[in-house]
Amino acid sequence: MKKLLLSLTLVVGLGAAALAQSPVKFGVKAGLALPNMSISAGGISVAFDSRTSFYVGGTADFSISNTLSVQPGLTFISKGTKFSGDDFDFGDISTGSTSATLNFSYVEIPVNLLANFKVGAGKVFFGGGPYYAFAVDAYGKSGGVKEDVDFDEDGFKRGDFGVNFLGGFQFYKGLNVHAGYGLGISSVIDDQEEVDVKFKNKVFTVGLGFTF
């Protein structure tokens, strides 16, 4: 964990240094997100099903060298998971439905270190870095019944911290196709006194972007 934190600190430091560099290229992005969540306790981990959602955001790309760049961004992304069972009971609501979803809407700030290589009609890029996300809304839904999450009373945290990895291809005219994977490090539920329970976000994304 110490090595991971040092690596994340290094990436953030490089991002801060790159802010003074030029030129800077701005971009937009949007696409499909397939988030799910996992819960772990007592050495046992269970991953729930993925649900279909979306993301949209913007980026600023600061060049460090001909190969390396730092890319901070701001993204609105919907995360969460899907539960399946014979008779799902969400909170105090017994719907009799065979599935339910937990939905979180986050404003996310990633800072990625990217490697760029010219290939044919554009460039291949890949890299990764830390992110911090803040939940602006959350709700559960089952059998057509929706219930909002109360962050103060339901035991969920608004903050989410993790790392993400991404790669793609950018054409010289600015259009790019990309895919990524976000792995939550922090638990999104409050610490339990009786047992160490962790509930974490995971998300796979694929989409299009354009750099100006």
C-alpha positions in Angstrom: 0.0 0.0 0.0 2.9 2.4 0.7 4.3 1.8 -2.7 0.9 2.5 -4.3 0.4 5.7 -2.4 3.9 6.9 -3.4 3.1 6.1 -7.0 -0.1 8.0 -6.9 1.6 11.0 -5.2 4.2 10.9 -8.0 1.6 11.0 -10.7 -0.2 13.9 -9.0 3.1 15.8 -8.7 3.8 15.3 -12.3 0.4 16.6 -13.1 1.0 19.8 -11.1 4.3 20.3 -12.8 2.8 19.9 -16.2 0.3 22.7 -15.6 3.1 25.1 -16.3 4.0 23.5 -19.6 2.6 24.4 -23.1 0.9 23.7 -25.4 -2.3 22.5 -23.8 -5.0 20.7 -25.7 -8.6 20.5 -24.4 -11.0 17.8 -25.2 -14.4 16.3 -24.6 -15.5 12.7 -24.2 -18.6 10.6 -23.7 -19.5 6.9 -23.8 -20.9 3.7 -22.3 -20.1 2.7 -18.7 -20.5 -0.8 -17.3 -20.1 -0.4 -13.5 -20.4 -3.0 -10.8 -19.5 -3.2 -7.1 -17.9 -5.8 -4.9 -18.2 -6.4 -1.2 -15.6 -8.1 1.0 -15.5 -9.2 4.6 -13.5 -11.8 6.5 -11.2 -12.6 3.6 -14.2 -13.3 1.3 -15.1 -11.1 -1.7 -18.2 -11.2 -3.8 -18.7 -9.2 -7.0 -22.2 -8.2 -8.1 -23.6 -7.9 -11.6 -22.8 -5.0 -14.0 -25.4 -2.4 -15.0 -25.4 -0.2 -18.0 -24.8 3.5 -17.6 -22.9 6.4 -19.2 -20.3 9.1 -18.7 -19.5 12.5 -20.2 -16.7 14.9 -19.4 -13.8 17.1 -20.5 -10.0 16.8 -20.4 -6.9 19.0 -20.6 -3.8 17.5 -22.0 -0.4 19.0 -20.9 2.6 17.8 -22.9 5.8 16.9 -20.9 7.8 15.5 -23.8 7.2 14.1 -27.3 6.0 10.9 -25.7 4.6 11.7 -22.2 1.7 13.9 -21.2 -0.4 14.6 -18.1 -4.2 14.6 -18.6 -6.4 15.9 -15.7 -10.1 15.9 -16.4 -13.6 16.4 -15.0 -16.2 13.6 -15.6 -19.8 13.1 -14.7 -20.3 9.3 -14.4 -23.0 7.0 -13.2 -21.7 4.0 -11.2 -23.4 1.3 -9.1 -24.3 -2.3 -9.5 -27.1 -4.8 -10.2 -28.4 -7.4 -7.7 -30.2 -10.5 -8.6 -32.2 -12.9 -6.5 -35.4 -14.8 -6.1 -37.0 -12.2 -3.9 -35.0 -9.0 -3.6 -35.8 -6.8 -0.5 -34.5 -3.3 -0.7 -34.5 -1.6 2.6 -38.0 -1.7 4.0 -39.6 -2.3 0.6 -40.4 -5.8 -0.4 -41.1 -5.7 -4.1 -41.0 -9.4 -5.1 -38.7 -8.4 -8.0 -36.0 -10.7 -9.2 -33.5 -7.9 -9.6 -32.6 -4.4 -8.3 -30.0 -1.7 -9.0 -28.0 0.6 -6.9 -27.1 3.9 -8.7 -24.5 6.5 -7.8 -24.0 9.7 -9.8 -20.4 11.0 -9.4 -18.4 14.1 -10.4 -15.0 12.5 -10.9 -11.6 14.2 -11.2 -8.9 11.9 -12.7 -5.2 12.8 -13.2 -3.6 10.4 -15.8 -0.1 10.0 -17.0 -0.2 9.0 -20.7 2.4 7.6 -23.1 1.8 8.6 -26.7 3.2 6.8 -29.8 2.6 7.9 -33.4 1.1 5.1 -35.5 -0.2 5.5 -39.1 -2.9 8.2 -39.2 -2.7 9.1 -35.6 -1.3 8.0 -32.3 -1.8 5.2 -29.8 -2.1 6.3 -26.1 -2.2 4.4 -22.8 -1.7 5.1 -19.2 -3.4 5.7 -15.9 -3.5 7.5 -12.6 -5.5 8.3 -9.5 -9.0 9.7 -9.3 -11.2 11.3 -6.7 -15.0 11.2 -7.1 -17.8 12.9 -5.2 -21.4 11.5 -5.2 -24.0 14.1 -6.0 -26.9 11.7 -6.0 -27.7 8.0 -5.3 -30.8 5.8 -5.2 -31.9 2.1 -5.3 -34.5 0.8 -7.6 -36.4 -2.5 -7.6 -39.6 -3.6 -9.3 -40.3 0.0 -10.5 -39.9 1.3 -6.9 -37.2 4.0 -6.4 -35.8 5.0 -3.0 -33.2 7.7 -2.6 -30.1 7.1 -0.6 -29.6 9.3 2.5 -25.9 9.6 2.9 -26.2 10.8 6.5 -28.3 7.9 7.7 -27.8 5.0 5.2 -24.1 4.5 5.9 -22.8 5.5 2.5 -19.9 7.9 1.9 -20.0 10.5 -0.8 -16.2 10.3 -1.5 -14.6 7.6 -3.6 -10.9 7.3 -4.3 -9.2 4.9 -6.7 -7.0 4.4 -9.8 -8.0 4.1 -13.4 -6.3 2.7 -16.5 -7.0 3.8 -20.1 -5.9 3.4 -23.7 -7.0 4.3 -27.2 -6.3 5.7 -30.6 -6.4 9.3 -31.6 -6.7 10.4 -35.2 -4.8 13.5 -36.4 -8.0 15.4 -36.9 -8.8 15.1 -33.2 -11.3 12.2 -33.0 -10.3 9.4 -30.6 -11.7 6.1 -29.5 -10.8 4.9 -26.0 -11.5 2.4 -23.3 -10.8 2.4 -19.6 -11.1 0.6 -16.3 -11.6 2.3 -12.9 -10.8 0.4 -9.7 -12.0 1.8 -6.4 -9.6 1.6 -3.5 -11.7 3.2 -0.8 -14.9 1.7 0.6 -18.1 3.6 -0.1 -19.7 2.5 3.1 -18.9 3.6 6.7 -16.6 1.4 8.8 -18.3 -1.3 10.7 -17.3 -1.9 14.3 -18.2 -5.6 14.4 -16.5 -6.7 11.1 -14.3 -5.2 8.5 -16.6 -4.8 5.5 -15.5 -3.1 2.3 -17.9 -2.0 -0.6 -16.0 -0.8 -3.6 -16.7 0.6 -7.1 -15.4 -0.9 -10.4 -16.3 0.3 -13.8 -15.4 -0.5 -17.4 -15.8 2.3 -20.0 -15.7 2.7 -23.8 -16.4 5.8 -25.8 -15.5 8.5 -28.2 -13.6 11.8 -27.6 -12.5 14.9 -29.5 -9.4 17.0 -28.9 -9.4 20.6 -30.1 
